[in-house]
């Protein structure tokens, strides 16, 4: 699969099996469009506001890092792939760019016990990504940086993902309780 450079600032979207992908120039001005598309899908799945907010922060952090650092002051494409798993209870986001090789998971974690003024710059964003997501993976393949984040999501109160099974009376262990 090839990532095409986009000459204008609008995002291109393609359907993917079980999800979709959005490709745009790695510019701060495009992050809101990417986040909006993913938020719409999360809302359709019945994802709670807390998980949506966490995922929004992750999208902003990763796309900002690509915009600032991946292309050495130039601009290039970023593709964000969205997929659901586990009947809509798990979200997988894959971020791909053609920038300089960079594995953010190899960075030393910031010492958050220090006051902000005494901490070294950098690393806090990926630290937040690692702490808020269920799983985070990086690979360099075919000249691409590929960062995959996975988040288990819970439906908002009163909502359930499409295709989700009904909870048995008394919760998941209700039938095991002693009478």
C-alpha contacts under 8 A as a table, 3 or more apart, distances in Angstrom:
res1	aa1	res2	aa2	distance
3	X	23	X	7.90
3	X	77	X	7.38
3	X	79	X	7.61
4	X	77	X	7.40
5	X	24	X	8.00
5	X	25	X	7.46
5	X	76	X	6.62
5	X	77	X	5.67
6	X	9	X	7.34
6	X	23	X	7.94
6	X	24	X	6.36
6	X	25	X	6.32
6	X	77	X	6.89
8	X	25	X	7.89
9	X	24	X	6.82
9	X	25	X	6.33
9	X	30	X	7.14
10	X	24	X	6.43
10	X	25	X	7.95
10	X	30	X	7.38
11	X	22	X	6.27
11	X	23	X	5.58
11	X	24	X	4.44
11	X	25	X	7.54
11	X	30	X	7.27
11	X	33	X	7.34
11	X	34	X	7.56
12	X	22	X	5.53
12	X	23	X	5.15
12	X	24	X	6.22
13	X	20	X	7.07
13	X	21	X	5.60
13	X	22	X	4.34
13	X	23	X	6.30
14	X	20	X	5.61
14	X	21	X	5.23
14	X	22	X	6.44
15	X	19	X	6.27
15	X	20	X	4.20
15	X	21	X	6.29
16	X	19	X	4.95
16	X	20	X	4.35
16	X	21	X	6.38
16	X	81	X	7.98
17	X	20	X	7.20
18	X	83	X	5.77
18	X	84	X	6.66
19	X	81	X	7.42
19	X	82	X	5.35
19	X	83	X	4.40
19	X	84	X	6.70
20	X	81	X	5.87
20	X	82	X	5.40
20	X	83	X	6.81
21	X	79	X	6.64
21	X	80	X	5.49
21	X	81	X	4.14
21	X	82	X	5.99
22	X	34	X	6.84
22	X	79	X	5.57
22	X	80	X	5.29
22	X	81	X	6.47
23	X	77	X	6.59
23	X	78	X	5.66
23	X	79	X	4.20
23	X	80	X	6.41
24	X	30	X	6.93
24	X	77	X	5.54
24	X	78	X	5.72
24	X	79	X	6.61
25	X	30	X	7.15
25	X	75	X	6.55
25	X	76	X	5.46
25	X	77	X	4.43
25	X	78	X	6.03
26	X	30	X	7.15
26	X	63	X	6.76
26	X	64	X	7.80
26	X	66	X	6.23
26	X	67	X	4.62
26	X	75	X	6.19
26	X	76	X	5.73
26	X	77	X	5.38
26	X	78	X	5.33
27	X	30	X	5.61
27	X	31	X	7.14
27	X	63	X	7.89
27	X	64	X	7.48
27	X	67	X	5.08
27	X	75	X	7.20
28	X	31	X	5.49
28	X	63	X	7.57
28	X	64	X	6.21
28	X	67	X	6.52
29	X	32	X	6.81
30	X	33	X	5.40
30	X	34	X	6.50
31	X	34	X	5.17
31	X	35	X	6.05
31	X	59	X	7.62
31	X	60	X	6.37
31	X	63	X	6.65
31	X	64	X	7.77
32	X	35	X	5.08
32	X	36	X	5.91
33	X	36	X	5.10
33	X	37	X	6.34
34	X	37	X	5.38
34	X	38	X	6.43
34	X	80	X	7.87
35	X	38	X	5.21
35	X	39	X	5.92
35	X	56	X	6.18
35	X	59	X	6.65
35	X	60	X	7.67
36	X	39	X	5.02
36	X	40	X	6.15
37	X	40	X	5.26
37	X	41	X	6.60
38	X	41	X	5.17
38	X	42	X	6.19
38	X	82	X	7.35
39	X	42	X	4.96
39	X	43	X	6.03
39	X	52	X	6.63
39	X	56	X	7.70
40	X	43	X	5.18
40	X	44	X	6.22
41	X	44	X	4.97
41	X	45	X	6.28
42	X	45	X	5.02
42	X	46	X	6.43
42	X	47	X	5.30
42	X	52	X	6.85
43	X	46	X	5.01
43	X	47	X	5.49
43	X	48	X	7.71
44	X	47	X	7.53
44	X	161	X	7.76
45	X	88	X	6.53
45	X	155	X	7.62
45	X	160	X	7.12
45	X	161	X	4.54
45	X	162	X	6.10
46	X	155	X	5.03
46	X	156	X	5.82
46	X	159	X	5.25
46	X	160	X	5.41
46	X	161	X	5.19
46	X	162	X	7.87
47	X	51	X	6.73
47	X	52	X	6.68
47	X	153	X	6.28
47	X	154	X	5.97
47	X	155	X	4.51
47	X	156	X	5.48
47	X	159	X	7.84
47	X	160	X	7.80
47	X	161	X	7.29
48	X	51	X	5.59
48	X	52	X	6.35
48	X	153	X	7.45
48	X	154	X	6.17
48	X	155	X	5.14
48	X	156	X	3.81
48	X	157	X	7.36
49	X	52	X	5.01
49	X	53	X	6.07
49	X	156	X	6.88
50	X	53	X	5.19
50	X	54	X	6.31
51	X	54	X	5.07
51	X	55	X	6.12
51	X	153	X	6.26
51	X	154	X	7.56
52	X	55	X	5.11
52	X	56	X	6.06
53	X	56	X	4.99
53	X	57	X	6.34
54	X	57	X	5.21
54	X	58	X	6.40
54	X	132	X	6.84
55	X	58	X	5.02
55	X	59	X	6.20
55	X	151	X	7.94
56	X	59	X	5.15
56	X	60	X	6.14
57	X	60	X	5.11
57	X	61	X	6.05
58	X	61	X	5.11
58	X	62	X	6.07
58	X	128	X	7.87
58	X	129	X	5.67
59	X	62	X	5.41
59	X	63	X	5.89
60	X	63	X	5.38
60	X	64	X	5.81
61	X	64	X	5.20
61	X	65	X	6.21
61	X	125	X	5.97
61	X	126	X	7.46
61	X	129	X	7.92
62	X	65	X	5.18
62	X	66	X	6.33
62	X	95	X	7.78
62	X	126	X	7.75
63	X	66	X	5.07
63	X	67	X	6.13
63	X	78	X	7.64
64	X	67	X	5.00
64	X	68	X	6.09
65	X	68	X	5.18
65	X	69	X	5.74
65	X	70	X	7.17
66	X	69	X	5.46
66	X	70	X	4.78
66	X	71	X	7.50
66	X	78	X	7.46
66	X	97	X	7.35
66	X	99	X	7.78
67	X	70	X	6.40
67	X	71	X	7.37
67	X	75	X	7.17
68	X	71	X	7.54
68	X	72	X	7.60
68	X	73	X	7.03
69	X	72	X	5.68
69	X	73	X	7.13
70	X	97	X	7.45
70	X	98	X	7.57
70	X	99	X	4.31
70	X	100	X	5.50
70	X	101	X	7.97
71	X	74	X	5.16
71	X	75	X	5.89
71	X	76	X	6.39
71	X	98	X	7.87
71	X	99	X	4.97
71	X	100	X	6.56
72	X	99	X	7.97
72	X	100	X	7.88
76	X	97	X	7.63
76	X	98	X	7.28
76	X	99	X	7.56
77	X	97	X	6.11
77	X	98	X	7.14
78	X	95	X	6.85
78	X	96	X	5.63
78	X	97	X	4.81
78	X	98	X	7.72
79	X	94	X	7.83
79	X	95	X	5.71
79	X	96	X	5.12
79	X	97	X	6.62
80	X	93	X	6.57
80	X	94	X	5.52
80	X	95	X	4.64
80	X	96	X	6.54
81	X	92	X	7.83
81	X	93	X	5.47
81	X	94	X	4.98
81	X	95	X	6.59
82	X	91	X	7.24
82	X	92	X	5.90
82	X	93	X	4.85
82	X	94	X	6.80
83	X	91	X	5.92
83	X	92	X	5.14
83	X	93	X	6.58
84	X	87	X	7.21
84	X	88	X	5.21
84	X	89	X	7.26
84	X	90	X	5.64
84	X	91	X	4.62
84	X	92	X	6.04
85	X	88	X	5.44
85	X	89	X	6.46
85	X	90	X	5.00
85	X	91	X	6.25
85	X	92	X	7.47
86	X	89	X	5.36
86	X	90	X	5.75
87	X	90	X	7.53
87	X	161	X	7.30
87	X	162	X	7.48
87	X	163	X	6.19
87	X	164	X	6.03
88	X	91	X	7.09
88	X	161	X	5.58
88	X	162	X	6.89
88	X	163	X	7.61
88	X	164	X	7.36
89	X	152	X	5.89
89	X	153	X	5.19
89	X	154	X	6.44
89	X	155	X	7.81
89	X	161	X	6.94
90	X	150	X	6.95
90	X	151	X	5.67
90	X	152	X	4.32
90	X	153	X	5.60
91	X	150	X	5.60
91	X	151	X	5.26
91	X	152	X	6.36
91	X	153	X	7.11
92	X	148	X	6.95
92	X	149	X	5.85
92	X	150	X	4.49
92	X	151	X	6.62
93	X	148	X	5.70
93	X	149	X	5.34
93	X	150	X	6.39
94	X	146	X	6.69
94	X	147	X	5.68
94	X	148	X	4.26
94	X	149	X	6.40
95	X	145	X	7.85
95	X	146	X	5.68
95	X	147	X	5.17
95	X	148	X	6.28
96	X	144	X	6.31
96	X	145	X	5.54
96	X	146	X	4.65
96	X	147	X	6.61
97	X	144	X	5.51
97	X	145	X	5.39
97	X	146	X	6.94
98	X	143	X	6.16
98	X	144	X	4.69
98	X	145	X	6.35
99	X	144	X	6.95
99	X	145	X	6.96
100	X	145	X	7.86
101	X	140	X	7.02
101	X	143	X	7.89
101	X	144	X	7.52
101	X	145	X	6.22
102	X	145	X	6.86
103	X	106	X	5.82
103	X	107	X	7.65
103	X	138	X	6.30
103	X	139	X	7.45
103	X	145	X	7.73
104	X	107	X	5.60
104	X	126	X	6.80
104	X	138	X	7.72
105	X	126	X	7.50
105	X	137	X	7.77
105	X	138	X	7.11
107	X	123	X	6.80
108	X	123	X	7.32
109	X	123	X	6.32
109	X	124	X	7.46
109	X	127	X	6.34
110	X	119	X	7.06
110	X	120	X	7.29
110	X	122	X	7.84
110	X	123	X	6.05
110	X	124	X	6.17
110	X	127	X	7.40
111	X	114	X	5.91
111	X	119	X	6.68
112	X	115	X	7.40
112	X	116	X	7.83
112	X	119	X	7.66
114	X	118	X	6.13
114	X	119	X	6.12
115	X	118	X	5.49
115	X	119	X	6.61
116	X	119	X	5.34
122	X	125	X	7.49
123	X	126	X	5.66
123	X	127	X	6.12
124	X	127	X	4.93
124	X	128	X	6.22
125	X	128	X	5.14
125	X	129	X	6.31
126	X	129	X	4.78
126	X	130	X	6.08
127	X	130	X	5.18
127	X	131	X	6.18
128	X	131	X	5.10
128	X	132	X	6.03
129	X	132	X	5.41
129	X	133	X	5.98
129	X	136	X	7.87
130	X	133	X	5.67
130	X	134	X	7.85
130	X	135	X	7.25
130	X	136	X	6.27
131	X	134	X	7.98
133	X	136	X	6.82
133	X	149	X	6.55
133	X	150	X	6.04
133	X	151	X	5.06
133	X	152	X	7.82
134	X	149	X	7.57
134	X	150	X	5.54
134	X	151	X	4.85
134	X	152	X	6.26
135	X	149	X	5.74
135	X	150	X	5.03
135	X	151	X	6.84
136	X	147	X	7.29
136	X	148	X	5.71
136	X	149	X	4.50
136	X	150	X	6.41
137	X	147	X	5.77
137	X	148	X	5.15
137	X	149	X	6.53
138	X	145	X	7.40
138	X	146	X	5.66
138	X	147	X	4.50
138	X	148	X	6.33
139	X	145	X	6.27
139	X	146	X	5.27
139	X	147	X	6.63
140	X	143	X	6.63
140	X	144	X	5.53
140	X	145	X	4.85
140	X	146	X	6.02
141	X	144	X	5.28
141	X	145	X	6.81
141	X	146	X	7.31
155	X	158	X	7.76
155	X	159	X	5.53
155	X	160	X	5.08
155	X	161	X	6.43
156	X	159	X	5.25
156	X	160	X	7.15
160	X	164	X	6.31
161	X	164	X	5.38
167	X	171	X	6.13
167	X	172	X	6.48
168	X	171	X	5.61
168	X	172	X	6.17
168	X	174	X	6.88
168	X	175	X	7.94
169	X	172	X	7.95
169	X	174	X	6.25
170	X	173	X	6.96
170	X	174	X	4.13
170	X	175	X	7.33
171	X	174	X	5.01
172	X	175	X	7.76
173	X	176	X	5.33
173	X	177	X	6.76
174	X	177	X	5.63
